[in-house]
Amino acid sequence: MKILCSICCRGGSKGLKNKNIKKINGIPLIAYSIKQAQKSKLFNKIVVSTDDKKISSISKKYDVDLVITRGHKLSNSRSAKIPVIRDALLKSEIFFNCKFDYIVDLDATSPLRLVSDIKKSIEKILKEKKNLLFSVSEAKKNPYFNMIEKKDGFYKLVKNKKKFLIQTRQSAPKIFELNASIYIWKRKAILKKNNLFVKNNSIYVMPHERSIDIDNEFDFKIVKHLLKQ
């Protein structure tokens, strides 16, 4: 069984400029994910997909197996991530002259994951024989209890159980948040699907303290503080 690890990093970032190469403890952000992938010893190859020369140079410094230069259509702020990961898989298969059974994508902006999270998520998808798995954390807000929207001229719960009104968060259906940390696809699944929400999927639950995805300066400060401890 061959497993490919992809780390996809765009150069431009509106929320936090150059976030993928900002340093924490003297280490560029992207390097945390590269080092986690290497330490896991689970991957046949580790590749970085980017449109940015600095990210490319840093990735090579940390000894990834291949840096993939992605095209313009996959590099703007509106580009969906799944096509980028699919592109990384197909280009890797051409470069390494082999087919991978699974591809695991580690998001560079979620460096608080542990190597054990990577290992356990792979173990889970293999054990359950699923086509797709993604990491989540338990949602802090629940649409059955304390999330509202304006509809028909007034405000009401985003979701509602018609037979009864849920009075406590504990009695509401369990809801999860995507935490943008780990995504795993079986090869045939990522070649055919453009979304995560297919029938044969699964989740790997991570605690909130390891589920911070860096989108802005505030997120970066929190992660920086946690990684310095």
N, C-alpha and C positions, 0 to 999 in steps of 0.2 A: 504494500500500500504506500502510495506517494502522497505527501501532504505539502502543499505550497503555502507559504505565509506572505501576504501582501500588506504593505503599509502605504497608504495613498495620501499624499500631501500636496496640496495646491499652494503655489507661492503667494497669491493674493489672499488677503483676509480683511474683511470690513470691520468686524467686531474688535479684533486685536491684531495690529499690524505685525506681519512676520511671526505669528505665534508659533509656528511649527519649528522655528529655529531659535526662539527665545531661550535663554539659558536659566537653568535651575541647578544650584550647586555646581555651577561651571559646566554643566552638560546641556547640550541642545535638547529641546523637548522631544524631537523625533527619536533621539538616541535612546530614550527610556524604553520605547516600544521595541526598537531593534535589539537592545540588550536582553529584554525579557524573552523575545522570540529565540535568540541564540541560547540563552540559559535553559530554556525548556527542553532543548535537544529533541524536539518532536518533528522538526521540519526538514524535508529534503533540501528545500531551497527557500531563501528569504529574499524578497524583492521589494523595491520601493518604486512607486509610480509618481512622477512629479513633472511639473512644467517649469520648475525653478532651478537655476544653476547652482545656487547656494545649497539648497536642499540636496541636490544631486551630489555635490562635492562632499557634504557632511556624511551622507549615506555611504559613499565609497570609503571614507575615512573609518567608518565603523564596520567595514568589511561585509556589507550585504553582498549577496551573490549576483545581483543584477539591478541596475537602475534603468527603469523604463521611462522614456520621454513620451509623455502623452500628448495627443494632438490638441489643437485649439478648441475643438468642439467639446472636449471632455475637461476643459480647464477653466471655464468661466464660473461665476458664482451661482449660476442656475443649473449647472451640470449635475445630474443625478449620480449618486455614488455607485450604484450597482453596475451600470455600464462601464464605469472606470475599473472596477474590480474584475469584471469579465474581460476587459481589454488587457489587464495585467496577466490574467490567466492564459489567454490565447497567445500573447506575445512571449510569455515565459515558456510555453510548450514548444513554440517554434525555436526559441533560443537554446533550450536545453534538450531539444529533440526527444521529448517524452510527454506522456499524458499524466496529469495529476488526478488522483481520486477525489481529493478534497482541497478546497482553498479556505484558509483562515485569514480573515482581515482584522488587523489590529489598528484601531484608530489612534493616531499619534496624539490627539488632544485628550486622551483618557489614560494618563500614565500611572494612575493609582492602582490599576489592576495588579494582582500578584501572578507570578508564574504558575502557582497552583490553580488560579482561575482559568488560565489557558488549558492546563492539563485536564481539569475536571470538566470543562465544557466540551473538549474533544472526546473524553471518555463517555460523556452523556449522549452525544449524538451517535456515537458508534454503538453504544448499548441499546439505545432506543430505535436504532435503524431509521433515523429521520433524514429527510433531504436537506433540511435547513435548521439552524439553531442560531439564536441571537441572545445577547446578554441584556438583562433588565435589572431594575431595582423596584421594590414595592413603592407604589405611588404615594406621595405625600398628600395629595388631594384626590378625592373620589367623586366621579361624576354622578354617582347614585346618592351622594350625601351632601357635599359642600362645594360643588362646582355648578355655576348657573350660567344661563344664556338668555338673551332677549328673543322671544318668539311669540308671534300673535299679539304683539303690543305690550307684553309684560314679561317679567323675569321669572324663570323657573329652572328646575334642575336640568342639567344637560341630558341625563338619562333618568327614567322613572319606571319603577315597578308598579304597574297599574293596579294590581290587586291589593297592595299595601304600601304605606309610606315608611321608608326606612328611617328610624329615629336615631341610630348611632352609627358611627363609622365602622365599628366592629361587626355590625350585622350586615353591612353592605357587601356585595360581591367583591372578591379580591381583585384589585386593579394594579397593573404594573406600568412602569415607564421605561421606554428604551433608554439605555444609558450610553450608547455609542462607544462601546468598548470592544466587544468581540462579536464577530459575525462568522459563521461557518456554513459553507455550502458543499453539498455533493456536486461533483462536476456537472452532471446532467441537469441539475436543478438551476444552477446559475446561467447555464446556456439557454434555458427555456423561459425563465421567469424574470420579471422586472420589479417585483415587490417581495416583501418579507412574509406577507400574510396569505400563505398557501396552506392547504389542508395538512400536509405532512411536515409540519414544523414543530419546533420545541423552543424552550427558553432555558437560560441559565441565570439563576437569581444571584445578584451580588448585593452586598450591603451598601447603604447610602454613602458611607465614608470612603468607598472605593469606586463610586459611580459619578464623580464629578467630571463633566465634559467641558473643556475650556472653550468658551465662546467670547469672553470679554476680559477686561483687566481685572475685574473683581474675582472671576473664576480663577484667573492665573495667580492672584495673590493667595487665595485659599490653598490651591494645589502646591504652590511654592512653600507655604508655611508647613503643610503636612509632610512634604517630601524632605524638609529640613529637620524634622523631628527624629 
